[in-house]
Amino acid sequence: MPAFSLEPSQTARCAELRALAAERLRPLAEKAEPGHVNRPLVAELGRLGLLERLFTAGALDLCLMRESLAHACTEAETALALQGLGAHPVHAHGTPAQRERWLPAVGEGSAVAAFALSEPGAGSDAAALSLRAEPEAATPAGSGADQPVAAPDGPSRWRLTGEKCWISNAPEADFYTVFARTTPGAGARGVTAFLVPADRPGLTGTALDMLSPHPIGALAFDAVPVSADDVLGEVDRGFRVAMGTLNLFRPSVGAFALGMAQAALDATLAHTSRRDAFGGKLRDLQSVAHTVAEMALRTDAARLMVYAAATAYDEGAPDVPKRAAMAKLLATETAQYVVDTAVQLHGARALERGHLLEHLYREVRAPRIYEGASEVQRGIIAKELYADLEVP
């Protein structure tokens, strides 16, 4: 399928999702308390079958879901995305027991997932994380030895000690995909992914008061016990788990941004068509008409890049990291421009609490930072371009 074209069935499905979001999800979002997990909303996403689709959808389908939901209800989009981000490592790298325990509950909306990568000192430079997974050596049964003896094939139990910060759904999630350092000084090659249930002893969390309305918190790990049964993928290969997840979700972050940009553009078209100004309508002013045209141009250009990146992922193309970074970068920066411009064209009314654009103005800022800030995306793009140059 060409990256620049959608099938009629896909277009119809997007329209259906926008209607569902407006009719069934937005009312639940409006009743929620900001900064907390909206469990009724998550449960409704499960009843609609949208959460189960996270584990069967390709990257393009994921983008279409996120864009459609974001157009009508950003809270529903974010709840869906966070379930996917936290649970995808379990789906892709979990053991049969891990998958059986958690994925059905995530799919039905009864368990809330979270992706715990960022730390106070390791945000953009994710490989610099310092949460320690310290080996808990084995003591031979009945030996009475005072000193523990290391297992012959490496540790099978660890204690997690350190902090995570700016974790979406924390501290209210039911389980966390946690990335910890198992080999000191090894950079990205010494990180392991663990599935950590929220009720593990030593794990505590606090909510952070952030601009975004969805829950974001910090986690403290005080010798939290984990074992080989909690490892996702392979020991010391957890960075692959993280990057694989981000390569899938980065284009769909762009899709989230596109949904917001399109909502702002639609609101601007309606406002400038009915607003009286200087003896006519706002849209009759050439400067306004040209600005709206620019908003539409940038939104459609970003949409094409997002769809192309998602299609490349689904086809297993070799340049997915570059395409995903480009899509996320262009779409999030575009959405910031479009929403800001929409506020300018609406004037003071757009700054009133409760106005659609006031809501979008708060929502649109964070995607330029999370899952790799814009500067990080530019670094990835440049690295991939120079790597291509070096190929004989």
N, C-alpha and C positions, 0 to 999 in steps of 0.2 A: 504494500500500500504506500503510495507517495506520502512523504512527510507533510506535504502542504495541503492535503485533502483528507476530509473525513467522510466515511461512508454514511449514507442516510440513516442507518440504524444507530450509528454513534451520535449523530446530531440529535436524533429523537431521544436517545437516552440522556443526553446532556440536558435537554429541555425538561424531561421528566424529573431529573435530579434537582434542577432549580425549583421546580414546582413543589417537590417534596420538602425541600429545605425551607421554602417560604411557609408552607402550610403546616408541617408537622414538627419541624426542628426549631425554627425561629421562636415559636411560642415557648418552648422549653428553655431556650437560651435566655430569653427575656426574664424568666422567673428566677434565674440562678443568681447566686451571690458571687460577684467577681473575685477572682483569686482562689477559687476552690474547684475541685473536680466536680463537674456536673454529671453525676451518675445517672439521673433520669435521661439526660441527653445521650450519654454513652449507651445506655440500655436500648433507647429507641433506634440508634444507629445499628445496633445488633438485630433488633426486630425487623428492620428494613432490609437486612441481609448485606449491608454495606461493609461491616467489619469482616465478615467471612471473605468478601471479595478482595480484601487486602492480601490474602494468601494465594489467590488464584489469578489476580489481575497482572497484566504486564505493565511496563512502565508507562506506556501511552494511556492505557485505561486508567491507571492511577492518576495521571495528570488530568484527564478529563473529569474524573470524580472530584478531585480537589478544586479544580477551576469552577466547576458547576456549583458545588456547595458553597465556595467562598463568595460567589456572586450574590447569593441570597442570605447566607448565614455564616459568617466567619468563625463563630464559636463551634458550629457543627464540623466545619472543615478542620479546625485545629484539633478537636477531639478525635476525629478519624485519623488524622495524620500522626498524632502522638501514640495512638494504639499501634499503628503500623511501625513507627520508628522503634518503639520499645520492644515489640514482639517479632519484628522481622529477623533479628539474629537468632531467635529461638526457632523460627520456621526454617531458616536457611542452614543453621549449624547445630541445632539442638539434637540431643539424643531422642530416641523414641519415647523414653519415659518423660523427658522434659516437655516434648511436644504434646504428649497425651495429657499431661498435668495442666498445662497453661493455655494452649492454643484454642481449645473449645470454649473456655471461659472468656478469653479475649474476643472470640468471634461472636459470642452471644451478648457481650457487653457487661458481663458480671465481674470481670477482672480488669483492672486498669494497669497498663504497662508504662514503663519509663525507660529512657535511654540515658545512662549516666556516664558521660565522657568528660565534660568540661570540669575544670578545677580552678580554684582561685589563682593559681600560677600557671595554668595550662589551658588557655582558651583557644586562640587561633593555632598555637603550636601544640596540637593534640599529642604529638609524640613525646612531649616533655612532661607528661603527667607523672605524678609522684605518689598517688595512692599505693601503698605497699601491700603486696601479698607475701607475707612472711611464712616460710615453710614451718609446718608443725611436724617435727620429726616423730617417727614411730618408735615406741618402746617395746622390745620383745616381750611377749606375754609370759608372765611368771619369772622374768629374769631378776626382778628386784633391783635392777640397775638404777643408779641415781641419774646417769646421763642418758638422754634419749639417743636412739640410733637412727640415722637417716635411712629411709626406704631405699632398696637397691636400685630401683628404676626411677628415682626422683621422688619428690614429695607428692603425696596424695591428699594432703590436707594443708590449708593455709589459714592465716588470720589476716583480715583486711584492716589496715590502719591508715587513716588519713581523712581527706575531705573531698566532696564533690560540690559544685556550685552552679547555679543557674540551670537547674535540671527541671524541665517541664514535667508537670504532674507530681513532683516532689513537694511536700513529704507525704502525699496522700495515695500514691500508687500502691498496688498490691505486690508488685515485683519489679525489680530493676535489672536491666542489662548493664553490668558494671565492668569498666575497664580498669585493670590494676597492673602495676609493675611487678612481674615475677622474676625478672633478671635485671638487677641494678646496672646502670651504665650502658645498656644495650639499645637505647633509643626505641624506635618503633618495633624492633625485633624482640623486645623483652616484655611485651604487654600481653596479658591474657584476659579474655572475656569470661565473666562469670554471670550466671543467673542467680540473683540473690532475692529471695522472698523478703517482703517488708518486715516480717515478724522475727527475723533473725536477731538473736541477742547481740547487743552492742551497736545496733543500727538505729540512729535517731535522725530526725530532720526538723528543719524550721522553714516556715514560709517566708518568702521575700516579697516586699511590696514593690512591684514592678509596674511599668507603664502598660504592659500587655494585660488584658483581662483574664487570661487563663492562668492556672496555678504554676508558679515557678518557685523552687526552693533550694535549700542547701542540705546536704547529707553529711553526717559525721559517722565515721566507722571506727569503733573502739574495739579492736581485736575481734571483728566479726568472723565467725567460723564459716569456711567454705571447704568443699572437698572436690575430688575429681568428678563426682557426680554433678557438680554445679558448673563445670567448665563448658563453655560454648566453643566448639571447634577444637583447636589444639592449644596446648600450653605454649606460651611465647609467640603465638600467632594471632593474637587477638586484634592487632591493628588491621589485619586483613578483614576481620569481621566488621570492624568499624567503618573502614573505607568502602567495603562492598555495600554496606547499608547506605552510606552517604551518597555513593554513586547512583543508587536507585532513587533516593529521595531528593537529591538536589534538583533535578529537573522539575519534580513535582512541587518543590518550594516555589520555583518559578511559576508553576501553574496556579498555586495559591495567590501569588502576587498578581497574576493576570486576572483572576476572578475579581480581586479588589479594584484593579485598574478599570476593568470593564464596567463594574458597578458605578465607579466614579464618573466614567465617560457617559454612561447612560443617564445618570442624574444631571450631568452638565448639559447634555443635549435637550433634556426636558426643561431645565431651568432657563437656558438661554433662548428657547423657543417661546416661552410665555412671559418672560420678564420684560416689562416696558422700560425703555431707556432712550432718552434723546429723540423723542418723536417716533420711535419704532420699537422693534424688539432687539434684545441684546445680540441675537445672531446676525442682525443686519449690519452690525459694525464689522468692518473688514478685519480689524485686529482680533476681535473675538472669534470670528469664523475661522481665521487662519490658525489661531491657537487651538481650537477644537480639532481642526484637521491634523495638527501636529500630534495631539494627544492620541487620535485614532491611528495615525501612521505608526507611532512608536509602539502602541499596544499590539497591533497586528504583526509588526516585525518581530517583537519579542515572542509572540505566540508561535510563529513559524519556527523560531529557534528552539523553543521548548518542545514542540512536537517532534522536530528533527532529532533532538537529543534523546527523547524517549524512544523513538523508533530505532535509533542506533543501539540503544541498550537492549531492546527486545530482539534485535537481529544479531546481537553479539559482536558488534563492530569493535575494532581494536582501539578506536579513539574515544571511547566513552568518557574517560576522565576529563578530557579537554572539552568535549561537547557538553557534558553535564555542568562543568564550571562556567562555560560561556552562557548556557541557558539560564542558570541561576543568577549570574551576574547581571545580564541584560534585563531579565524580567523584573528582578527586584528593584533595580535602579530606575527602570521605566515606570513601575508602579508608584514609586516615591514621587517622580515627576508628575505623573498624571493626577494622583490624589492631591498633591500640593497645588497644582494648577486649577483643579476643580474647586478647591477651597477659595482660591483667589477670585475666580469668576463668580462664585456664589456670594462672596462678601461675608459680612459679619454673621449672617444667619447660619453659616456652615460651622461656626465655632460654638454654637449653642450646644450645651450638654444634651445628648440624645439624638442630635442630627446624624444622619447617615455618614456624612463626610467627617464629622467630629470623631465618630467611631472609627472610620477607615484611617483617619489621620494618625490615631494612636496605634492602630494595628499594623500599618504598613511599614513602620520604622524598623521593627525587630528583624524581619527576614533578611535585611541587608547585613545582619551580624551573625545570626545563628546558622548552624551547619556550614560554617566557613564564611567569614566576613568577605565583603567585596574585594578587599585587598588580597586575601588568601586566594580567591578565585583567579585574580589576575596572575598571581604567582604560579598557580597550577597551569594556567593557559600557557604562560611563557615557558615553563619547564617542559611541557609536552611539545611545544613548537621547536625548542632547541633539541630535544631528544629525537624528533623526526628528522631534523637536519643532519644529525650524526649517523643516521642509518645509512649503510653503504648502498 
